[in-house]
Amino acid sequence: MAGVYDRLIDQSMTPGERGVVSLAEHESDLVALVAQFVDNRLRPRVRHFEGVDRYPEELIEQMKKLGFFGLLIPERCSGGGISMACFARACLLDLASRGRGVRS
């Protein structure tokens, strides 16, 4: 299993060689929405939020309304029903890459 993981993170390989998964159109839209929300609503104020170790309820409510909670829960259970690839792209890769720039 380690060999498969090593191939996925080998940066010298092209995306096709790394087995990058394409997202469905609605998943690409979600990734864009997350990126926009982070850039416009979180990034400008994240230093303050982390300094006081608190995020405003207003932002949490906005994230709920946008459907950012329960993304991996199947749709039949009232969740977002997105793929793991979409979750990784939206929540892990995009947020992490934006967070690094904010905190440096």
N, CA, C and O atoms as a GROMACS GRO file, in nm:
protein
  416
    1MET      N    1   0.082  -0.121   0.000
    1MET     CA    2   0.000   0.000   0.000
    1MET      C    3   0.086   0.126   0.000
    1MET      O    4   0.048   0.227  -0.060
    2ALA      N    5   0.200   0.122   0.066
    2ALA     CA    6   0.287   0.239   0.070
    2ALA      C    7   0.330   0.279  -0.070
    2ALA      O    8   0.344   0.398  -0.098
    3GLY      N    9   0.352   0.182  -0.159
    3GLY     CA   10   0.391   0.213  -0.295
    3GLY      C   11   0.288   0.294  -0.369
    3GLY      O   12   0.322   0.387  -0.442
    4VAL      N   13   0.160   0.262  -0.350
    4VAL     CA   14   0.052   0.339  -0.413
    4VAL      C   15   0.052   0.481  -0.358
    4VAL      O   16   0.040   0.577  -0.434
    5TYR      N   17   0.064   0.495  -0.228
    5TYR     CA   18   0.066   0.628  -0.166
    5TYR      C   19   0.185   0.708  -0.216
    5TYR      O   20   0.171   0.826  -0.249
    6ASP      N   21   0.302   0.645  -0.223
    6ASP     CA   22   0.421   0.715  -0.270
    6ASP      C   23   0.400   0.767  -0.412
    6ASP      O   24   0.444   0.878  -0.444
    7ARG      N   25   0.334   0.687  -0.499
    7ARG     CA   26   0.309   0.731  -0.636
    7ARG      C   27   0.215   0.852  -0.638
    7ARG      O   28   0.230   0.940  -0.723
    8LEU      N   29   0.119   0.856  -0.546
    8LEU     CA   30   0.023   0.966  -0.544
    8LEU      C   31   0.087   1.098  -0.503
    8LEU      O   32   0.042   1.204  -0.546
    9ILE      N   33   0.189   1.093  -0.421
    9ILE     CA   34   0.248   1.218  -0.374
    9ILE      C   35   0.380   1.252  -0.441
    9ILE      O   36   0.442   1.352  -0.407
   10ASP      N   37   0.423   1.172  -0.535
   10ASP     CA   38   0.547   1.197  -0.607
   10ASP      C   39   0.528   1.319  -0.697
   10ASP      O   40   0.463   1.309  -0.801
   11GLN      N   41   0.584   1.432  -0.659
   11GLN     CA   42   0.564   1.557  -0.731
   11GLN      C   43   0.633   1.561  -0.866
   11GLN      O   44   0.604   1.649  -0.948
   12SER      N   45   0.724   1.467  -0.893
   12SER     CA   46   0.791   1.466  -1.022
   12SER      C   47   0.702   1.406  -1.130
   12SER      O   48   0.734   1.415  -1.249
   13MET      N   49   0.592   1.345  -1.092
   13MET     CA   50   0.501   1.283  -1.188
   13MET      C   51   0.398   1.385  -1.236
   13MET      O   52   0.365   1.479  -1.164
   14THR      N   53   0.350   1.365  -1.357
   14THR     CA   54   0.244   1.452  -1.409
   14THR      C   55   0.113   1.417  -1.338
   14THR      O   56   0.101   1.308  -1.282
   15PRO      N   57   0.014   1.508  -1.338
   15PRO     CA   58  -0.113   1.476  -1.273
   15PRO      C   59  -0.175   1.345  -1.323
   15PRO      O   60  -0.228   1.270  -1.242
   16GLY      N   61  -0.168   1.316  -1.452
   16GLY     CA   62  -0.222   1.193  -1.505
   16GLY      C   63  -0.152   1.070  -1.448
   16GLY      O   64  -0.215   0.968  -1.422
   17GLU      N   65  -0.021   1.082  -1.430
   17GLU     CA   66   0.055   0.971  -1.374
   17GLU      C   67   0.024   0.951  -1.227
   17GLU      O   68   0.032   0.839  -1.176
   18ARG      N   69  -0.012   1.058  -1.158
   18ARG     CA   70  -0.044   1.051  -1.016
   18ARG      C   71  -0.185   0.999  -0.993
   18ARG      O   72  -0.223   0.973  -0.878
   19GLY      N   73  -0.263   0.982  -1.096
   19GLY     CA   74  -0.398   0.929  -1.080
   19GLY      C   75  -0.496   1.033  -1.029
   19GLY      O   76  -0.586   0.999  -0.953
   20VAL      N   77  -0.480   1.159  -1.067
   20VAL     CA   78  -0.569   1.265  -1.022
   20VAL      C   79  -0.710   1.235  -1.071
   20VAL      O   80  -0.731   1.204  -1.189
   21VAL      N   81  -0.805   1.244  -0.982
   21VAL     CA   82  -0.944   1.213  -1.012
   21VAL      C   83  -1.017   1.339  -1.056
   21VAL      O   84  -1.004   1.444  -0.993
   22SER      N   85  -1.092   1.329  -1.163
   22SER     CA   86  -1.173   1.441  -1.209
   22SER      C   87  -1.297   1.452  -1.121
   22SER      O   88  -1.349   1.352  -1.072
   23LEU      N   89  -1.342   1.574  -1.101
   23LEU     CA   90  -1.461   1.598  -1.020
   23LEU      C   91  -1.582   1.616  -1.110
   23LEU      O   92  -1.571   1.661  -1.224
   24ALA      N   93  -1.699   1.580  -1.058
   24ALA     CA   94  -1.824   1.608  -1.126
   24ALA      C   95  -1.844   1.760  -1.128
   24ALA      O   96  -1.785   1.831  -1.046
   25GLU      N   97  -1.927   1.809  -1.218
   25GLU     CA   98  -1.947   1.954  -1.231
   25GLU      C   99  -1.995   2.016  -1.100
   25GLU      O  100  -1.946   2.122  -1.060
   26HIS      N  101  -2.091   1.952  -1.031
   26HIS     CA  102  -2.141   2.008  -0.906
   26HIS      C  103  -2.032   2.008  -0.798
   26HIS      O  104  -2.032   2.094  -0.710
   27GLU      N  105  -1.939   1.913  -0.806
   27GLU     CA  106  -1.829   1.911  -0.710
   27GLU      C  107  -1.728   2.021  -0.740
   27GLU      O  108  -1.676   2.084  -0.649
   28SER      N  109  -1.701   2.045  -0.868
   28SER     CA  110  -1.613   2.157  -0.905
   28SER      C  111  -1.673   2.290  -0.860
   28SER      O  112  -1.601   2.379  -0.816
   29ASP      N  113  -1.805   2.301  -0.871
   29ASP     CA  114  -1.873   2.423  -0.824
   29ASP      C  115  -1.856   2.440  -0.673
   29ASP      O  116  -1.835   2.551  -0.625
   30LEU      N  117  -1.864   2.330  -0.600
   30LEU     CA  118  -1.847   2.336  -0.455
   30LEU      C  119  -1.705   2.378  -0.419
   30LEU      O  120  -1.686   2.461  -0.330
   31VAL      N  121  -1.607   2.323  -0.487
   31VAL     CA  122  -1.467   2.360  -0.463
   31VAL      C  123  -1.449   2.510  -0.486
   31VAL      O  124  -1.383   2.578  -0.407
   32ALA      N  125  -1.507   2.561  -0.593
   32ALA     CA  126  -1.498   2.705  -0.622
   32ALA      C  127  -1.566   2.788  -0.514
   32ALA      O  128  -1.516   2.893  -0.475
   33LEU      N  129  -1.681   2.741  -0.466
   33LEU     CA  130  -1.754   2.811  -0.360
   33LEU      C  131  -1.673   2.816  -0.231
   33LEU      O  132  -1.667   2.919  -0.165
   34VAL      N  133  -1.612   2.703  -0.195
   34VAL     CA  134  -1.527   2.700  -0.075
   34VAL      C  135  -1.411   2.797  -0.090
   34VAL      O  136  -1.382   2.874   0.003
   35ALA      N  137  -1.345   2.796  -0.204
   35ALA     CA  138  -1.232   2.885  -0.227
   35ALA      C  139  -1.274   3.031  -0.217
   35ALA      O  140  -1.204   3.113  -0.157
   36GLN      N  141  -1.388   3.063  -0.276
   36GLN     CA  142  -1.438   3.201  -0.272
   36GLN      C  143  -1.471   3.242  -0.128
   36GLN      O  144  -1.438   3.353  -0.085
   37PHE      N  145  -1.535   3.155  -0.054
   37PHE     CA  146  -1.571   3.184   0.085
   37PHE      C  147  -1.445   3.208   0.169
   37PHE      O  148  -1.437   3.303   0.246
   38VAL      N  149  -1.348   3.120   0.152
   38VAL     CA  150  -1.223   3.134   0.229
   38VAL      C  151  -1.154   3.265   0.194
   38VAL      O  152  -1.112   3.339   0.282
   39ASP      N  153  -1.142   3.293   0.065
   39ASP     CA  154  -1.074   3.415   0.023
   39ASP      C  155  -1.145   3.543   0.067
   39ASP      O  156  -1.081   3.639   0.108
   40ASN      N  157  -1.278   3.542   0.059
   40ASN     CA  158  -1.354   3.665   0.086
   40ASN      C  159  -1.397   3.682   0.231
   40ASN      O  160  -1.401   3.795   0.280
   41ARG      N  161  -1.428   3.574   0.300
   41ARG     CA  162  -1.484   3.584   0.434
   41ARG      C  163  -1.386   3.547   0.545
   41ARG      O  164  -1.391   3.605   0.654
   42LEU      N  165  -1.298   3.452   0.520
   42LEU     CA  166  -1.208   3.407   0.626
   42LEU      C  167  -1.070   3.471   0.619
   42LEU      O  168  -1.020   3.523   0.718
   43ARG      N  169  -1.010   3.467   0.503
   43ARG     CA  170  -0.872   3.513   0.489
   43ARG      C  171  -0.849   3.654   0.543
   43ARG      O  172  -0.751   3.676   0.614
   44PRO      N  173  -0.934   3.751   0.511
   44PRO     CA  174  -0.908   3.887   0.558
   44PRO      C  175  -0.907   3.900   0.712
   44PRO      O  176  -0.850   3.996   0.766
   45ARG      N  177  -0.970   3.805   0.783
   45ARG     CA  178  -0.984   3.820   0.928
   45ARG      C  179  -0.927   3.704   1.009
   45ARG      O  180  -0.943   3.699   1.130
   46VAL      N  181  -0.861   3.609   0.941
   46VAL     CA  182  -0.818   3.487   1.010
   46VAL      C  183  -0.716   3.514   1.122
   46VAL      O  184  -0.720   3.447   1.224
   47ARG      N  185  -0.628   3.609   1.104
   47ARG     CA  186  -0.530   3.639   1.210
   47ARG      C  187  -0.601   3.682   1.339
   47ARG      O  188  -0.562   3.643   1.449
   48HIS      N  189  -0.704   3.763   1.323
   48HIS     CA  190  -0.781   3.806   1.440
   48HIS      C  191  -0.850   3.686   1.504
   48HIS      O  192  -0.845   3.669   1.626
   49PHE      N  193  -0.916   3.603   1.423
   49PHE     CA  194  -0.988   3.488   1.475
   49PHE      C  195  -0.894   3.395   1.552
   49PHE      O  196  -0.927   3.348   1.660
   50GLU      N  197  -0.777   3.370   1.495
   50GLU     CA  198  -0.683   3.280   1.561
   50GLU      C  199  -0.624   3.345   1.685
   50GLU      O  200  -0.591   3.276   1.782
   51GLY      N  201  -0.609   3.478   1.683
   51GLY     CA  202  -0.556   3.548   1.799
   51GLY      C  203  -0.648   3.540   1.920
   51GLY      O  204  -0.602   3.531   2.034
   52VAL      N  205  -0.777   3.545   1.895
   52VAL     CA  206  -0.874   3.537   2.004
   52VAL      C  207  -0.926   3.395   2.022
   52VAL      O  208  -1.005   3.367   2.112
   53ASP      N  209  -0.879   3.303   1.935
   53ASP     CA  210  -0.917   3.161   1.940
   53ASP      C  211  -1.068   3.144   1.936
   53ASP      O  212  -1.126   3.066   2.013
   54ARG      N  213  -1.130   3.218   1.845
   54ARG     CA  214  -1.276   3.215   1.834
   54ARG      C  215  -1.318   3.259   1.694
   54ARG      O  216  -1.265   3.356   1.640
   55TYR      N  217  -1.413   3.187   1.636
   55TYR     CA  218  -1.471   3.225   1.508
   55TYR      C  219  -1.614   3.270   1.531
   55TYR      O  220  -1.688   3.205   1.605
   56PRO      N  221  -1.656   3.381   1.470
   56PRO     CA  222  -1.790   3.434   1.492
   56PRO      C  223  -1.900   3.337   1.450
   56PRO      O  224  -1.888   3.268   1.349
   57GLU      N  225  -2.004   3.333   1.528
   57GLU     CA  226  -2.120   3.248   1.498
   57GLU      C  227  -2.177   3.281   1.360
   57GLU      O  228  -2.228   3.193   1.291
   58GLU      N  229  -2.169   3.406   1.322
   58GLU     CA  230  -2.218   3.450   1.190
   58GLU      C  231  -2.150   3.371   1.077
   58GLU      O  232  -2.216   3.328   0.982
   59LEU      N  233  -2.020   3.352   1.087
   59LEU     CA  234  -1.948   3.276   0.984
   59LEU      C  235  -1.984   3.128   0.987
   59LEU      O  236  -1.998   3.065   0.882
   60ILE      N  237  -1.999   3.074   1.106
   60ILE     CA  238  -2.038   2.934   1.119
   60ILE      C  239  -2.176   2.913   1.057
   60ILE      O  240  -2.197   2.814   0.986
   61GLU      N  241  -2.268   3.004   1.082
   61GLU     CA  242  -2.403   2.995   1.024
   61GLU      C  243  -2.399   3.005   0.872
   61GLU      O  244  -2.471   2.934   0.803
   62GLN      N  245  -2.314   3.094   0.820
   62GLN     CA  246  -2.301   3.106   0.675
   62GLN      C  247  -2.248   2.976   0.615
   62GLN      O  248  -2.296   2.932   0.510
   63MET      N  249  -2.150   2.914   0.681
   63MET     CA  250  -2.096   2.787   0.631
   63MET      C  251  -2.202   2.678   0.634
   63MET      O  252  -2.208   2.594   0.543
   64LYS      N  253  -2.287   2.678   0.737
   64LYS     CA  254  -2.396   2.581   0.743
   64LYS      C  255  -2.492   2.601   0.627
   64LYS      O  256  -2.532   2.505   0.560
   65LYS      N  257  -2.531   2.727   0.602
   65LYS     CA  258  -2.626   2.757   0.495
   65LYS      C  259  -2.569   2.723   0.358
   65LYS      O  260  -2.644   2.685   0.268
   66LEU      N  261  -2.439   2.735   0.343
   66LEU     CA  262  -2.374   2.702   0.216
   66LEU      C  263  -2.355   2.551   0.198
   66LEU      O  264  -2.314   2.504   0.092
   67GLY      N  265  -2.384   2.476   0.304
   67GLY     CA  266  -2.376   2.331   0.295
   67GLY      C  267  -2.239   2.272   0.320
   67GLY      O  268  -2.210   2.161   0.276
   68PHE      N  269  -2.154   2.345   0.392
   68PHE     CA  270  -2.017   2.298   0.416
   68PHE      C  271  -2.009   2.191   0.524
   68PHE      O  272  -1.905   2.127   0.538
   69PHE      N  273  -2.114   2.171   0.600
   69PHE     CA  274  -2.112   2.070   0.706
   69PHE      C  275  -2.181   1.944   0.654
   69PHE      O  276  -2.281   1.952   0.582
   70GLY      N  277  -2.128   1.829   0.689
   70GLY     CA  278  -2.188   1.703   0.648
   70GLY      C  279  -2.165   1.668   0.502
   70GLY      O  280  -2.245   1.595   0.443
   71LEU      N  281  -2.059   1.719   0.444
   71LEU     CA  282  -2.035   1.695   0.302
   71LEU      C  283  -2.018   1.548   0.267
   71LEU      O  284  -2.059   1.506   0.159
   72LEU      N  285  -1.957   1.470   0.355
   72LEU     CA  286  -1.932   1.330   0.326
   72LEU      C  287  -2.049   1.238   0.365
   72LEU      O  288  -2.048   1.119   0.333
   73ILE      N  289  -2.147   1.292   0.432
   73ILE     CA  290  -2.264   1.212   0.468
   73ILE      C  291  -2.346   1.188   0.341
   73ILE      O  292  -2.368   1.282   0.264
   74PRO      N  293  -2.391   1.065   0.318
   74PRO     CA  294  -2.468   1.036   0.196
   74PRO      C  295  -2.593   1.125   0.184
   74PRO      O  296  -2.653   1.163   0.285
   75GLU      N  297  -2.630   1.155   0.062
   75GLU     CA  298  -2.748   1.238   0.038
   75GLU      C  299  -2.873   1.176   0.097
   75GLU      O  300  -2.960   1.247   0.147
   76ARG      N  301  -2.884   1.042   0.094
   76ARG     CA  302  -3.003   0.975   0.148
   76ARG      C  303  -3.017   0.999   0.298
   76ARG      O  304  -3.124   0.975   0.355
   77CYS      N  305  -2.911   1.045   0.362
   77CYS     CA  306  -2.913   1.077   0.506
   77CYS      C  307  -2.907   1.228   0.528
   77CYS      O  308  -2.868   1.273   0.635
   78SER      N  309  -2.946   1.304   0.426
   78SER     CA  310  -2.950   1.451   0.430
   78SER      C  311  -2.812   1.516   0.434
   78SER      O  312  -2.798   1.628   0.483
   79GLY      N  313  -2.712   1.447   0.383
   79GLY     CA  314  -2.578   1.504   0.375
   79GLY      C  315  -2.548   1.555   0.235
   79GLY      O  316  -2.635   1.555   0.148
   80GLY      N  317  -2.426   1.596   0.217
   80GLY     CA  318  -2.383   1.649   0.088
   80GLY      C  319  -2.358   1.543  -0.017
   80GLY      O  320  -2.375   1.568  -0.136
   81GLY      N  321  -2.317   1.426   0.027
   81GLY     CA  322  -2.295   1.315  -0.064
   81GLY      C  323  -2.185   1.335  -0.166
   81GLY      O  324  -2.191   1.279  -0.276
   82ILE      N  325  -2.084   1.415  -0.133
   82ILE     CA  326  -1.975   1.438  -0.228
   82ILE      C  327  -1.873   1.325  -0.223
   82ILE      O  328  -1.870   1.248  -0.127
   83SER      N  329  -1.792   1.316  -0.324
   83SER     CA  330  -1.687   1.214  -0.328
   83SER      C  331  -1.572   1.253  -0.235
   83SER      O  332  -1.556   1.370  -0.198
   84MET      N  333  -1.493   1.154  -0.200
   84MET     CA  334  -1.375   1.181  -0.117
   84MET      C  335  -1.277   1.272  -0.191
   84MET      O  336  -1.210   1.355  -0.129
   85ALA      N  337  -1.270   1.257  -0.324
   85ALA     CA  338  -1.182   1.343  -0.403
   85ALA      C  339  -1.224   1.489  -0.391
   85ALA      O  340  -1.139   1.578  -0.379
   86CYS      N  341  -1.354   1.515  -0.396
   86CYS     CA  342  -1.404   1.652  -0.382
   86CYS      C  343  -1.377   1.704  -0.242
   86CYS      O  344  -1.333   1.818  -0.226
   87PHE      N  345  -1.402   1.622  -0.142
   87PHE     CA  346  -1.378   1.663  -0.004
   87PHE      C  347  -1.230   1.700   0.014
   87PHE      O  348  -1.198   1.804   0.073
   88ALA      N  349  -1.142   1.615  -0.037
   88ALA     CA  350  -0.999   1.642  -0.024
   88ALA      C  351  -0.962   1.771  -0.094
   88ALA      O  352  -0.886   1.850  -0.039
   89ARG      N  353  -1.014   1.793  -0.211
   89ARG     CA  354  -0.980   1.914  -0.288
   89ARG      C  355  -1.035   2.038  -0.221
   89ARG      O  356  -0.962   2.137  -0.205
   90ALA      N  357  -1.161   2.036  -0.182
   90ALA     CA  358  -1.225   2.154  -0.125
   90ALA      C  359  -1.176   2.183   0.016
   90ALA      O  360  -1.136   2.295   0.047
   91CYS      N  361  -1.180   2.084   0.100
   91CYS     CA  362  -1.157   2.107   0.242
   91CYS      C  363  -1.014   2.092   0.286
   91CYS      O  364  -0.971   2.157   0.381
   92LEU      N  365  -0.939   2.009   0.220
   92LEU     CA  366  -0.802   1.987   0.264
   92LEU      C  367  -0.702   2.065   0.181
   92LEU      O  368  -0.621   2.140   0.236
   93LEU      N  369  -0.705   2.048   0.051
   93LEU     CA  370  -0.605   2.112  -0.032
   93LEU      C  371  -0.625   2.263  -0.042
   93LEU      O  372  -0.531   2.340  -0.020
   94ASP      N  373  -0.746   2.308  -0.076
   94ASP     CA  374  -0.769   2.450  -0.091
   94ASP      C  375  -0.755   2.526   0.041
   94ASP      O  376  -0.690   2.629   0.046
   95LEU      N  377  -0.816   2.474   0.146
   95LEU     CA  378  -0.807   2.543   0.275
   95LEU      C  379  -0.664   2.544   0.327
   95LEU      O  380  -0.618   2.645   0.378
   96ALA      N  381  -0.594   2.432   0.314
   96ALA     CA  382  -0.456   2.426   0.361
   96ALA      C  383  -0.367   2.521   0.285
   96ALA      O  384  -0.283   2.588   0.345
   97SER      N  385  -0.383   2.528   0.155
   97SER     CA  386  -0.297   2.616   0.076
   97SER      C  387  -0.325   2.762   0.108
   97SER      O  388  -0.233   2.845   0.108
   98ARG      N  389  -0.449   2.795   0.134
   98ARG     CA  390  -0.482   2.932   0.169
   98ARG      C  391  -0.436   2.966   0.310
   98ARG      O  392  -0.391   3.077   0.336
   99GLY      N  393  -0.448   2.870   0.400
   99GLY     CA  394  -0.407   2.892   0.538
   99GLY      C  395  -0.259   2.919   0.551
   99GLY      O  396  -0.218   3.005   0.629
  100ARG      N  397  -0.177   2.847   0.474
  100ARG     CA  398  -0.032   2.867   0.480
  100ARG      C  399   0.005   3.009   0.446
  100ARG      O  400   0.090   3.069   0.512
  101GLY      N  401  -0.059   3.064   0.344
  101GLY     CA  402  -0.027   3.200   0.302
  101GLY      C  403  -0.071   3.302   0.404
  101GLY      O  404  -0.008   3.407   0.418
  102VAL      N  405  -0.177   3.273   0.475
  102VAL     CA  406  -0.229   3.367   0.573
  102VAL      C  407  -0.141   3.370   0.696
  102VAL      O  408  -0.118   3.476   0.754
  103ARG      N  409  -0.092   3.256   0.736
  103ARG     CA  410  -0.019   3.247   0.863
  103ARG      C  411   0.129   3.281   0.850
  103ARG      O  412   0.196   3.300   0.952
  104SER      N  413   0.181   3.289   0.730
  104SER     CA  414   0.325   3.312   0.717
  104SER      C  415   0.361   3.457   0.741
  104SER      O  416   0.479   3.494   0.735
   0.00000   0.00000   0.00000
